[in-house]
């Protein structure tokens, strides 16, 4: 056809170009379009008869493992035969990496195989018996990661190509765990950290194609799967454990790095085990006594548990530390006892048993420690326990305490004050240990005071206070009687010359408070030079 076109063109060249050239050009264009259309139809028909002559997709293989790259060897027709098979890698289309030559043998079973240097010594073999046929690479190197093309030349049919991509998986090389100070702490027990603080752990993985996933596990359960890939290829995952407590003690945190889910390639991992300084959980004063007797010794016991290491116990009375306590230890429990001899002045005092973790004694009020304060307040009849967070009152404590409000039984204390009025002059009389003293003064008033304190083991004991005064003239006396007792008095008597004064008639005031009674009355004395005894 092309020869006819050429001859037709030469024979027409002698004619007038101005007349024949446009016609000849149109004819040539039409002929070329017909030929191209026929070739296109042939190509489409060939592709339809070879459906496997296409891209196979992606094959993944672990470095050091085995990879099988498929190639379509389907004959275009039954009477055709394969002459050559070429394997090419990447953009190199000139030099094949593997060749099968069947031209001389006329059969593939007797064909000659040629390997390039990249597969020496004998890292690759072409398996023609499998369906589809595969180029088997074993072991796989990291630089085998590439695109591959298999070209098949037939005796009669059109050449076909198969495409496949080999992705070589390179596991991560190293995994580490660092604390917030940058120290490497993997595969160890870390701490001890103080309770209620935050722990920051950073897991990092180096190497790996593609970059691995980095996941945190707590006691076998995944708790964090977020990670960041840096520009240097290092993958990191930061884990923050907030407000650690006794629930976190000896928990195992494992960081795993992996990029290939296969039994032949397990993820690499590193772990840490968390150790914690624990604050005491509970402390309480162990006693069934609700009242104490003044002057009688008593042993008081306190118990605490939950601290790690075992707590130490300190005793306080109204926030002042006491000494001479005895402590014993059993596992994470601490027992302490102290001997007290309460006095009248201890009534209403607070006895405090405080439990401290010895490693947290130096913690300042500005630290992040937040403990529970347990108060066990024992009153005369009931025992109540209240629990509150120390932060509620603006304090951060490194201890918990048990508080006992002391109720001390003691005999009445009587304080007697007498004021004698006589115009601008008066006599101040004091009697102490059977001695009398007379003092003159120019002040308008004075008072006589005698105090008698009796401590007894019997709550039924009674006491009195008396005064003897020499009255030289008519005068008035102001009598003040102050009584302090526990339990409160049930009977109070004021006697004048052995005669009971009726308080409800002659007293000026009668004020009663818990454990205290205050009585004030005025006595008018009309007879001079008489000795008066006033007793309460």
C-alpha positions, 0 to 999 in steps of 0.5 A: 500500500505504501509503495502504491502511494509512493508510485502515485506520488512520483507519477504525479510530480510532473503535473502542475503542482498548483492544480494537483497538490491539494488533491494529493494531500487530501488522499494521503491524509485519508489513507493514513487515518485508515491505517491508524484505525486498523492498527488501533483495532488490532491492539484492542483485540490483542488486549481483550484476548490477554486479560492478565497482561496488566498491573498486578498491584503491590506485593509486600515482603519482609526484609530477609523473607521471600517475595514472589512476583507474578507474570502472565504467560498466557498464549495469545493463540494455541499455535503460538509459543513463548520465545523470550521473557525479560524481567526489568526493575525500575526505569532500567528497560535495557538490561534485564535482571532476569532472562528466560531464553526459549528460542533454541529449545522451543519449550520453556522447560528446556529454556536457558535462565540468566541472572544479573549480578543483583541476584547473585548468588542464586537469590532468584529463580523463575518458577514457570510451573506455578500459575501464574508464574512467579519470580521468586526472590529469597532472601529479600534485600532492602534495595529490592524495594522497587517496581518490576516489569515482566516482558513476554515475547511470543513467536507470532503474537504481540508482546505483553507486559505485566507490572508489579510493585515490591514493597520491602518491609524493614522493621524498626531497629530500636525502641526506647523510653525516656522520663520527663528529665530525658533519662532512658528508663526502658525495661526497668522499675521506675520511681518511686514517684510521689503519689498525686504527681503526674508521670510523663513517659516518652516512647521513641522508635528509630528506623523502619520502612514504612515508619512503624506504629507506636502504641502504649499498653497498660497491663495488656490493654492498649491505652494510647495509639497516637504517635508522631513521625519526625523529620528525622524519621524517629517516631514518638508517642508521649504518655502522661499518667495523671495523679498517680495513686495506689491503683497504679502501683506496680502497673506495667506500661509497654510500648510497642513498635511494629509495621508488619503484622506477621507471625514472622515479624513480631513488634519490638517493645520496651516496658517500665514498671511504676513504683510509687510512694503512697500516702497513708490511707487511714489513721485512727485512735484506737480506744473505747474510752470516752472520758478520762480522769484527771491525774490517772494515767492512760495508754492511748493507741493509734493505727494507720495503714496504706503507706508505702513505705510504712508510715511513721506516727507523731502525736500532738496535743493542740498542734504541739508535738508530744514525745515518748511514743512507741511504734511497731510495724507490720507490713504496711501497717504502723502501730503507735502508743503513748501514755498520758496523765491528763490534768484539768487543763487538758479538758477540751484539748485535741489529741492528734495522731498524725501518720506520715510517709517518711519519704514525703516529710520534706514536701512543702505546702506548695507541692502537688501533694493532695491528701485526705484528712480523716478526723475521728472526734470522740465526745462524751457519748458519740464517736463521729468520723468526717473525711474531707480533702485537705485542698478544700481548706486551702492546704496541701498536707503530706499526712493524715490525722485522727483527732480526739477531743479530750474530756477530763473528769475532775472535782470542782474548782472553786474561786471565791472573790469578796469585795468590801465597800466602805466609803473611800477606804477598805481592807484587803484580806488574804488568807493563804496556808493559815496565814493572815495579812491585812493591807490598807489602801486608799482605793475605793474597793478591793477584793479578797480571793482564794482558790482551791483546786482538788483533783480526784479520781472520783467524780462525786468528790466535793470541794469548798472555799471559805474566807474569814474577815474581821469586819470593823464597821458597817459595810457591804460585801460583793461575793463572787463564786466561780466554780469549774467542774466536770461533770457539771455541778448539780448542787451549789450552796452559799453559807453565811455563818453556817446558814444557807443563803437562798440563791434564788432570793438574794443572789444578784446574778447566776450565770451557768456555762458548760462545766462552769458556774458563776454566782455573784451576790451582795451581803449587807452587814449591819453589826460591827466587830463581828467575825464572818465566815463565808463558804461556798 
